[in-house]
Amino acid sequence: MAGEDSRNWSDESTMIERIANDVSNKLLITPSNDFGDFVGIEAHLEAIKSVLCLESEDVRMVGIVGPSGIGKSTIARALFSQLSGRFHYKAFVSYKRTIQDDYGMKLRWEEQFLSEILCQKEVKLFHLGAVEQRLKHKKVLIVLDDVDDVELLKTLVGQTGWFGLGSRVVVITKDKELLRLHKIDLVYEVDYPSENLALKMFCRCSFGQNSPPDGFMKLAVEVANLAGNLPLGLNVLGSSLRGKDKEEWMELLPRFRDGLDGKIEKTLRVSYDELECKDQEVFLYIACLLNGQKIDYIKNLLGDSVGTGLRILADKSLIRITPSRRTVNMHSLLQKLGKEIVRAESIYNPGKRRFLVDSKDICEVLTENLGTENVLGMYFNTSELEEALFVNEESFKGMRNLTFLKVFKEWSGESGEGRLCLPRGYVYLPRKLRLLYWEEYPLTFMHFNFRAEILVKLTMENSKLEKLWEGVQPLRSLKKIRLDGSTKLKEIPNLSNAINLEKLNLWGCTSLVTLPSSIRYLNKLRKVSMEGCTKIEALPTDINLGCLDYLNLGGCSRLRRFPRISKNISGLILDGTSIDDEESSYLENIYGLTKLDWNGCSMRSMPLDFRSENLVYLTMRGSKLEKLWDGVQSLGNLVRLDLSGCENLIFFPDLSEATTLDHLELNDCKSLVVLPSSIRSLNKLTRLEMQGCTKLKVLPTDVNLESLKYLDLIGCSNLKSFPRISRNVSELYLNGTAIEEDKDCFFIGNMHGLTELVWSDCSMKYLPSSFCAESLVKFSVPGSKLEKLWEGIQSLGSLRTIDLSGCESLKEIPDL
């Protein structure tokens, strides 16, 4: 009986609780609007409410995550203010770990928490677990702010079953991993405001209105950008400028550009200080050297183990990793914080810092020989130099631990030639370099003491180099060489030791004659780009680089022999080469070709055994092709075929197997008379261009290419019948065709999705009665024989352009 009484009491208690909640929701308190003046907050609140799903009686835990200063707590307080009237029991609490034994800390957390939510002055507990006992049947609203310890969650909101039906728990944190550990899957990530919204936030703080007053727009936009659109930064900088005139703004701008406001730094610094030493180091590498780079690039330079540090920084909202490109991005204010932390390592002697990023500091170090073994990286923007810099010949000797050296120009103004003056025509470079990136390197060769034992990436674009170095270098760590635009480069050194090289970029090296035969040893080489190497006549032969899948030889106008260096190439670009028919037979040996660009090709047809089954893109514009191939080819992967300008093309191949073709471009194929009926199989074709096909007489009839949206037949002067190949065309261009009979034009009435019809000198006297043009945006028929327009043109709300110029037979224009 005692058990039954207990159950009855529990049921009655739950029923009373539900009735009380229902009455409270309907009658008691209207939502607060204390935060209504905060710019953009309503959108956040609506999004979070959607995740909370307040109509459901389930118990829900929701995380709000984002970096420091983005406004998480403000949003959460506004949410709490709006929703608290729906709950008899509610609490907005923020706890930090204290230095005491774990049990005592957790007990104190529970006491404070229950005191807040039960509105009792003091709650005294002697054991853990009281939260579940006391709140089991209560509908509660709990907001835990600035959570940095998963033990807090375990102690106060361990499970949804601890709380009554309809309860909501909101956890605000910078750490996504903390939410994952507590199995909180419903997460709202607070994003940075748009530029327009950020400017509005800033103007509210600085001017007390939504937009800048006259004369302040440019200044306001710059300061908002300097704040990185971070709400904390917008608030702090805006408040500091409030009430100041334009001259005072101009005086403060340099300070904002160069440094970090103390209040902002203090807030952001907390997140950095909470990191372990290894992760702090990764943070500084990103802030000073590697922001905006891809994860693979960063791993190549810092080692695979850095992946763990990157994940931790991302979880703690200190960086963002774009899913598509796998690129690491750090907010501009966090980047400034990192640079300030490094600057503080040695305020008066920059040569003792780990990273050198300020051009003035770098000039001081290089001219006065202040570099020490502390220096790990240098990031030198030479476009900031106001005069020539004469580098001390001992400059780099003291920096024996220099690992990353990047000398670059950020903008394309003056050439900068002569701004860096190197002593005695050479510069000593440390042996520990992993990154050597030096744009416009002014010397003709590298110093003889240069050693590249652990060099990973070598980039010397637009250099004055004639050769890199003498002899054979130990290059076992080297993965990428980039020498684009080095127009004086005559030779590439022996690369036999570069067994891990993956990319070789030599675009625009117009003095380069050949590649060394030592490339036969580069079994990990995946990409070679030699576009515009106009003196290249031949490449090493009888080589099969097993990993090479991309080769760009576009513009190598003297290249006569086919590049027999790999049978595994997937992307091949041969535009503008001089390879003839006899040499092109080597194409038969390339098995996995997915992209072939060979504009200007001299072949009359593809090799007999050409393998096309993997082709995705085939571009042969302006070639001498008379036909592609005989018979039916396996083209199941082909997406784009471009044969524009092939004036000798007479026979068009059977495309019945090209079921994935999306674009077909045949502009200016002046010998082409007809397309084969096999195009009826192109159900995914969206774009057909045949502009200037002057011998084209007919297109296949009784065909409906379901996906075709764009059809261009401009200048097909022998085309006499209307192109009945699709009822779904939205853009139709018929200028200069020979379509004469009105009866042929009835088909146009079936194109219900037509948005653009362009047909100059059209012979139609009237449009077919079935013409239904609800979607029409542009109707251009200059010089046509139209006598009247169609009924219902007045009601076309989407119509934007009508061109009836030169329509001499037009008798009347309806009221538009």
LINFENWO-V927165 format. One record per residue. N is the residue number from 1. RES is the residue in one letter. OMEGA is omega in whole degrees, -180 to 180 (NA if undefined). Layout:
# LINFENWO-V927165
n = <N,N>
res = <RES,RES>
omega = <OMEGA,OMEGA>
This chain:
# LINFENWO-V927165
n = <1,2,3,4,5,6,7,8,9,10,11,12,13,14,15,16,17,18,19,20,21,22,23,24,25,26,27,28,29,30,31,32,33,34,35,36,37,38,39,40,41,42,43,44,45,46,47,48,49,50,51,52,53,54,55,56,57,58,59,60,61,62,63,64,65,66,67,68,69,70,71,72,73,74,75,76,77,78,79,80,81,82,83,84,85,86,87,88,89,90,91,92,93,94,95,96,97,98,99,100,101,102,103,104,105,106,107,108,109,110,111,112,113,114,115,116,117,118,119,120,121,122,123,124,125,126,127,128,129,130,131,132,133,134,135,136,137,138,139,140,141,142,143,144,145,146,147,148,149,150,151,152,153,154,155,156,157,158,159,160,161,162,163,164,165,166,167,168,169,170,171,172,173,174,175,176,177,178,179,180,181,182,183,184,185,186,187,188,189,190,191,192,193,194,195,196,197,198,199,200,201,202,203,204,205,206,207,208,209,210,211,212,213,214,215,216,217,218,219,220,221,222,223,224,225,226,227,228,229,230,231,232,233,234,235,236,237,238,239,240,241,242,243,244,245,246,247,248,249,250,251,252,253,254,255,256,257,258,259,260,261,262,263,264,265,266,267,268,269,270,271,272,273,274,275,276,277,278,279,280,281,282,283,284,285,286,287,288,289,290,291,292,293,294,295,296,297,298,299,300,301,302,303,304,305,306,307,308,309,310,311,312,313,314,315,316,317,318,319,320,321,322,323,324,325,326,327,328,329,330,331,332,333,334,335,336,337,338,339,340,341,342,343,344,345,346,347,348,349,350,351,352,353,354,355,356,357,358,359,360,361,362,363,364,365,366,367,368,369,370,371,372,373,374,375,376,377,378,379,380,381,382,383,384,385,386,387,388,389,390,391,392,393,394,395,396,397,398,399,400,401,402,403,404,405,406,407,408,409,410,411,412,413,414,415,416,417,418,419,420,421,422,423,424,425,426,427,428,429,430,431,432,433,434,435,436,437,438,439,440,441,442,443,444,445,446,447,448,449,450,451,452,453,454,455,456,457,458,459,460,461,462,463,464,465,466,467,468,469,470,471,472,473,474,475,476,477,478,479,480,481,482,483,484,485,486,487,488,489,490,491,492,493,494,495,496,497,498,499,500,501,502,503,504,505,506,507,508,509,510,511,512,513,514,515,516,517,518,519,520,521,522,523,524,525,526,527,528,529,530,531,532,533,534,535,536,537,538,539,540,541,542,543,544,545,546,547,548,549,550,551,552,553,554,555,556,557,558,559,560,561,562,563,564,565,566,567,568,569,570,571,572,573,574,575,576,577,578,579,580,581,582,583,584,585,586,587,588,589,590,591,592,593,594,595,596,597,598,599,600,601,602,603,604,605,606,607,608,609,610,611,612,613,614,615,616,617,618,619,620,621,622,623,624,625,626,627,628,629,630,631,632,633,634,635,636,637,638,639,640,641,642,643,644,645,646,647,648,649,650,651,652,653,654,655,656,657,658,659,660,661,662,663,664,665,666,667,668,669,670,671,672,673,674,675,676,677,678,679,680,681,682,683,684,685,686,687,688,689,690,691,692,693,694,695,696,697,698,699,700,701,702,703,704,705,706,707,708,709,710,711,712,713,714,715,716,717,718,719,720,721,722,723,724,725,726,727,728,729,730,731,732,733,734,735,736,737,738,739,740,741,742,743,744,745,746,747,748,749,750,751,752,753,754,755,756,757,758,759,760,761,762,763,764,765,766,767,768,769,770,771,772,773,774,775,776,777,778,779,780,781,782,783,784,785,786,787,788,789,790,791,792,793,794,795,796,797,798,799,800,801,802,803,804,805,806,807,808,809,810,811,812,813,814,815,816>
res = <M,A,G,E,D,S,R,N,W,S,D,E,S,T,M,I,E,R,I,A,N,D,V,S,N,K,L,L,I,T,P,S,N,D,F,G,D,F,V,G,I,E,A,H,L,E,A,I,K,S,V,L,C,L,E,S,E,D,V,R,M,V,G,I,V,G,P,S,G,I,G,K,S,T,I,A,R,A,L,F,S,Q,L,S,G,R,F,H,Y,K,A,F,V,S,Y,K,R,T,I,Q,D,D,Y,G,M,K,L,R,W,E,E,Q,F,L,S,E,I,L,C,Q,K,E,V,K,L,F,H,L,G,A,V,E,Q,R,L,K,H,K,K,V,L,I,V,L,D,D,V,D,D,V,E,L,L,K,T,L,V,G,Q,T,G,W,F,G,L,G,S,R,V,V,V,I,T,K,D,K,E,L,L,R,L,H,K,I,D,L,V,Y,E,V,D,Y,P,S,E,N,L,A,L,K,M,F,C,R,C,S,F,G,Q,N,S,P,P,D,G,F,M,K,L,A,V,E,V,A,N,L,A,G,N,L,P,L,G,L,N,V,L,G,S,S,L,R,G,K,D,K,E,E,W,M,E,L,L,P,R,F,R,D,G,L,D,G,K,I,E,K,T,L,R,V,S,Y,D,E,L,E,C,K,D,Q,E,V,F,L,Y,I,A,C,L,L,N,G,Q,K,I,D,Y,I,K,N,L,L,G,D,S,V,G,T,G,L,R,I,L,A,D,K,S,L,I,R,I,T,P,S,R,R,T,V,N,M,H,S,L,L,Q,K,L,G,K,E,I,V,R,A,E,S,I,Y,N,P,G,K,R,R,F,L,V,D,S,K,D,I,C,E,V,L,T,E,N,L,G,T,E,N,V,L,G,M,Y,F,N,T,S,E,L,E,E,A,L,F,V,N,E,E,S,F,K,G,M,R,N,L,T,F,L,K,V,F,K,E,W,S,G,E,S,G,E,G,R,L,C,L,P,R,G,Y,V,Y,L,P,R,K,L,R,L,L,Y,W,E,E,Y,P,L,T,F,M,H,F,N,F,R,A,E,I,L,V,K,L,T,M,E,N,S,K,L,E,K,L,W,E,G,V,Q,P,L,R,S,L,K,K,I,R,L,D,G,S,T,K,L,K,E,I,P,N,L,S,N,A,I,N,L,E,K,L,N,L,W,G,C,T,S,L,V,T,L,P,S,S,I,R,Y,L,N,K,L,R,K,V,S,M,E,G,C,T,K,I,E,A,L,P,T,D,I,N,L,G,C,L,D,Y,L,N,L,G,G,C,S,R,L,R,R,F,P,R,I,S,K,N,I,S,G,L,I,L,D,G,T,S,I,D,D,E,E,S,S,Y,L,E,N,I,Y,G,L,T,K,L,D,W,N,G,C,S,M,R,S,M,P,L,D,F,R,S,E,N,L,V,Y,L,T,M,R,G,S,K,L,E,K,L,W,D,G,V,Q,S,L,G,N,L,V,R,L,D,L,S,G,C,E,N,L,I,F,F,P,D,L,S,E,A,T,T,L,D,H,L,E,L,N,D,C,K,S,L,V,V,L,P,S,S,I,R,S,L,N,K,L,T,R,L,E,M,Q,G,C,T,K,L,K,V,L,P,T,D,V,N,L,E,S,L,K,Y,L,D,L,I,G,C,S,N,L,K,S,F,P,R,I,S,R,N,V,S,E,L,Y,L,N,G,T,A,I,E,E,D,K,D,C,F,F,I,G,N,M,H,G,L,T,E,L,V,W,S,D,C,S,M,K,Y,L,P,S,S,F,C,A,E,S,L,V,K,F,S,V,P,G,S,K,L,E,K,L,W,E,G,I,Q,S,L,G,S,L,R,T,I,D,L,S,G,C,E,S,L,K,E,I,P,D,L>
omega = <-179,178,-180,177,-180,180,179,180,180,179,180,-180,179,180,179,-180,-179,180,-180,180,-178,178,180,-179,-173,-169,-163,-166,173,-178,179,177,-178,-174,-175,-177,-179,-174,173,-173,-177,-180,178,-177,-180,-179,-179,178,178,179,-179,180,-172,-179,-177,177,174,171,-176,170,-176,176,170,-172,179,-178,176,175,-177,174,-178,-176,178,179,-178,178,177,178,180,179,-179,-171,-171,179,180,-173,175,-177,-178,179,172,-171,179,-180,173,178,177,-177,176,-179,-174,-176,-180,179,-179,178,178,176,-178,-179,179,-177,-179,176,-179,-172,180,179,176,-175,-179,175,-179,-179,178,178,178,177,-177,-179,-180,-177,-172,-176,-172,-175,-177,175,-171,169,-177,173,177,-173,173,-178,179,-176,-179,178,176,179,179,-176,-172,-177,-171,-178,178,-179,178,-170,-178,-179,178,-179,178,178,-180,-178,179,-177,172,-168,179,-179,179,178,179,-179,-180,176,173,-175,-180,-173,173,-179,-179,-177,177,178,175,-180,-180,180,178,178,178,177,-178,-178,176,-178,-173,-175,-177,179,-171,-178,-178,173,-180,176,-176,-173,-177,180,-178,180,-179,-179,177,177,178,176,178,-178,176,-177,178,-180,179,-180,-177,-178,178,180,-179,-179,-176,177,-178,179,-172,-179,179,175,-178,179,-176,-176,180,179,178,-178,-170,-173,-177,179,-176,-179,179,-179,-179,-180,-177,-176,-179,-178,179,-177,-180,-179,170,-173,-178,-179,173,179,177,178,-178,176,180,-176,-172,-171,-162,179,179,-178,179,-178,-179,179,-179,179,178,-176,-174,-178,-177,-177,-179,179,179,179,179,179,180,179,179,179,-179,174,178,172,172,178,-179,-175,-173,-175,-178,-179,180,179,177,-179,-174,-180,175,177,176,178,180,180,177,179,180,180,-178,179,177,-172,-171,176,-177,-179,179,179,179,-176,176,-176,-179,-174,179,178,-179,178,180,-179,-175,-178,-177,176,-177,-175,180,180,177,-173,178,-176,178,-177,-165,177,-175,178,178,179,179,178,-178,179,179,-174,177,-175,178,-170,-173,-177,179,-178,-173,178,180,-175,-176,179,178,177,-171,174,-175,-177,-177,177,177,-175,-179,-178,179,-179,175,-179,-176,-174,173,177,175,175,178,178,-177,-177,-178,-179,172,176,171,-176,-175,177,178,176,-167,-175,-176,176,179,179,-174,178,-178,176,-172,-176,-175,178,-180,-179,176,179,179,-178,176,-178,174,-177,169,171,-177,-178,176,172,-176,180,172,-169,-171,-180,-173,-179,-177,172,178,-178,-177,174,177,-168,-180,-177,-176,-177,174,-176,177,-176,-174,-180,-178,-171,179,-180,-178,-176,177,-177,-178,-179,174,175,-168,177,-177,-175,-177,171,-180,180,-180,179,178,-178,-173,-173,175,-179,-177,-172,174,178,-179,-178,176,175,-167,179,178,179,-179,174,178,-176,178,178,172,179,-169,-176,-175,-180,178,179,-179,179,-180,178,175,-167,180,-178,-175,-177,180,-177,-178,-177,177,175,-174,-178,175,178,-176,179,-176,-179,171,175,-178,-179,-176,-176,-176,-179,-173,180,180,178,-178,-176,-179,-167,-170,-175,177,180,176,173,179,178,-179,-179,-178,179,174,174,178,178,-173,-176,178,-178,-175,-170,-179,-176,174,180,175,-179,-180,-178,174,-180,-180,-178,170,173,177,-179,177,173,-177,179,175,-173,-173,-179,-174,-180,-178,176,-177,178,-178,177,176,-171,-179,-175,-179,-175,178,-172,174,-178,-175,-180,-176,-172,179,-176,-177,-180,173,-175,-177,-179,175,169,-166,179,-176,-175,-174,170,-178,180,-179,179,178,-179,-174,-174,177,180,179,-173,176,-180,179,-178,176,176,-167,178,-179,-176,-175,171,180,-179,179,177,174,178,-168,-174,-173,-180,-173,-180,-177,179,-179,176,175,-166,179,180,-173,-178,-177,-176,-177,-177,177,174,-173,180,176,178,-175,-178,-175,180,173,174,-178,179,-172,-170,177,-176,179,-171,180,-177,-180,179,-179,-180,-171,-177,-175,177,179,173,-180,-174,178,180,179,-177,-180,174,179,177,-178,-178,-179,-175,-180,-170,-176,-176,-171,178,-177,177,-174,-179,-178,177,-178,-180,-179,176,177,176,-175,178,177,-180,-178,-173,-177,-178,-177,-175,-178,-175,171,178,-180,-177,178,178,-171,-178,-177,-173,-180,176,-179,177,-177,NA>
